Amino acid sequence: FMLEYEVIDNFLKEDDFNKLLSLKLKKVKSNQLHIYHNVIFKDGKVELDCLDNAFIQILFNNYHNIAIRLLKKFNPKKVSLYEYSNFSLIETGSNYKFPIHLDNPTKLLSGVIYLSPKYNTGTVLYDDKDGKNKKIIEWKQNRALFFSRNEHEPYHSYQGDGKNNRLALIYNLRTTNIRGVCKAENANYLKVKFKELLNPYLYRFFKKII
């Protein structure tokens, strides 16, 4: 694997981990996916689906410096592009499969922290969109996986284990400056924009992403 990534066990402080587990979330069917978006901007403004204002500020204060350090390690050119963080909860139904994909270029740093249950299926990394050289980041509660995407890697996917729904915290450092991202990645801006316009429709109708 050429991709640089980092796995951190016991990433969340115990109080934060337990508070996330205690959230009252809606029932998700086995063939469905539900995302709760929670965003905090550099100026302190928030947009919240399932966290309260005080708790997202605690999460920001506890983990932002760690996330910035990781981004500096993976791609230092992207650090100055940072605008906001999202702490999204994703519940994946036990029979739901999200296809092999690259992350959206607005994600400067991508992170997933496994929350519950005790056993499930971890995120899978691949060398290409066809699924070559599959590598599973094994599921373990409070284990975090971080990487910084580009236009070639990392292709990845996730799914339920056929038995239980899967709850994870998605922690991303993000930007709206796609031109800046393309410059940092030496990528073609028009090609990237075209893919981002097309992908929502491809996923909606064909469950595929390019």
Residue, then its C-alpha position, 0 to 999 in steps of 0.5 A: f500500500m502506497l497510501e499513508y494512513e494512521v490507526i489510533d486505538n482508544f482515540l476518544k476520551e472515555d467520557d466522549f465515547n460513552k456520551l456518543l453511545s448514549l445518544k438517542l438515535k432513530k431506528v435504522k432498518s437493515n437495508q438503510l443508511h442514516i447520517y447525522h450531520n454535525v458541523i462546527f466552523k472556525d468562527g464557532k458557528v454550528e449546524l447540528d443534527c444530533l449533538d448539542n452545542a456544548f458537546i460539539q465544542i468539547l469534541f472540537n477542543n479535545y481532538h482538533n489539534i490531533a487532527i491538524r497534526l495528522l493533516k500536516k503529516f499527510n499533506p501539509k499543503k492542505v492545512s491552510l485550506y481548513e474551514y470547518s470540522n464535521f462530527s457526523l454519526i453514520e449508522t449503517g444497516s446490517n445488510y447495507k453496503f456502501p460502494i468502493h469510492l474516493d472521498n469528496p475533495t472537500k475532505l482535507l482529512s478523513g477520519v472514522i471512529y468505530l463506536s458500536p457494536k463490539y463486533n462488526t466489519g471495519t472499513v476496507l481499503y483498496d489500491d483501485k476502484d476495482g477492489k485490488n489488494k483489499k485491506i480491512i482495518e479491523w473493527k474495534q470499538n474506539r479505534a480510529l482510522f485517518f487519511s488524507r485523500n487525493e484523486h488516486e487514493p484511498y479507494h475504500s468501502y464499508q458495510g454492515d456485517g449481516k448481523n448488526n447495524r454499525l455505528a461510527l463517528i466520521y470526523n473530517l477537517r473540511t474546506t470549500n476551496i476545491r481549487g486549493v485542494c486541486k493545487a495541493e494534490n496536483a489535480n485537474y480542477l475541471k475533472v474533479k468538479f465534473k466528478e463531484l457533480l456526477n457522483p450524486y446521480l450515479y450513486r442515486f440511480f446506479k449505486k456507483i461512484i467514479 
